[in-house]
Amino acid sequence: MSEIYNESVLKNNEEKLKYQIAITQIPGIGPVLGKTLVSYCGSPEAVFKESKNRLKRIPGIKAGLAESIAGSDVMKRAEEEVVFVKKNDISVLFFTDEEYPHRLRHCEDAPVLLYYKGTGSLNHQRVLALVGTRHATDYGKKMCENIVADLAAIDVYIVSGLAYGIDTAAHKSAVKNNLPTVGVLAHGLDMLYPAENKPLASKMQDNGGVVTEFISGTNLDPAFFPRRNRIIAGMSDAVIVIESKVDGGGLITAEIASTYNRDVFAIPGRTDDKFSGGCNYLIKANKAALVESAEDIIQQLGWQKNDGAKKSKPSQLAIFNELKQDEKELVNILQQNGKLAIDSICLRAKLPMSKVSSVLLNLEFQGIVRSLPGKMYSIA
């Protein structure tokens, strides 16, 4: 009897999920109208069973859209996505679900649903977004790493976009310091862009993960990145821009954060550095508070440190003795040759790129190796 009951519950949940996904696939219906439809009709399923005449009475739903909803053929695509999320152990968070990020839910244009691959809650006590240029300098990456490391004392959830540069530095530092971190993607969970961050994304799923509003099979489109940025801003208590050009994506996130009444911070840089131009502009225009350290952020947000929360780091020698053989080999190569490109490391180690990338990432998390611009690496 219990097996029959469980099967019935599972089938009902899948049916409910199918309609939730289908709402997001109706042509011409975005997040705002999607939530309006559910509110007026009572449930996603009821939206598709409503008459055209009644649909036309809902604010924002004109005759053309009512026709589109009534004649919508999105169920097949929704059913395919249900199969995909089940197969890949993906959580689907509808905007009315308790697990949906509550900070984001209060934003008018928040997604109707999110696809989440990972562990743990997205409703952490303290959430900070770190964003910036894909062309991060050593200065920017070091500032990012130091800030995240110092935030470990108060257990902050780190949000970013899993892109090159500052995003990657933020996620790596979070993993290294055992902080939960989530990457917000501008595509579906059937792929990962950039592909080089697949090992990092996998590690993030042990304490966080990746999240997106896009259904699987969504092609990359530059227009999707600002949409991704609104989720980064909406999920967070505050946004810190570490390096960005004046027209960079980091400034888009900062502007969105301001409309959501989030705190915005920026790290100042040299006046002649184009990748600090955006940060300097935000500070000069009073659109962001100038911060130089994690302590500045903690004070301005009123977050209190937990004394003694930080664990002392083991010595580098003790860590080295515990390394695996392939890790020791790469460390020896870098110690003997200094700074090296990843291609050169592969040649010297006689190992494939995929293996070397994975080993170097593990060494970064242990604080032994440091990644540099141009896919270069050195001993930390």
Order of alpha helices (4+ residues) and beta strands (2+ residues): alpha-alpha-alpha-alpha-alpha-alpha-beta-alpha-beta-beta-alpha-beta-alpha-beta-alpha-beta-alpha-beta-alpha-beta-alpha-beta-alpha-alpha-alpha-beta-alpha-alpha-beta-beta
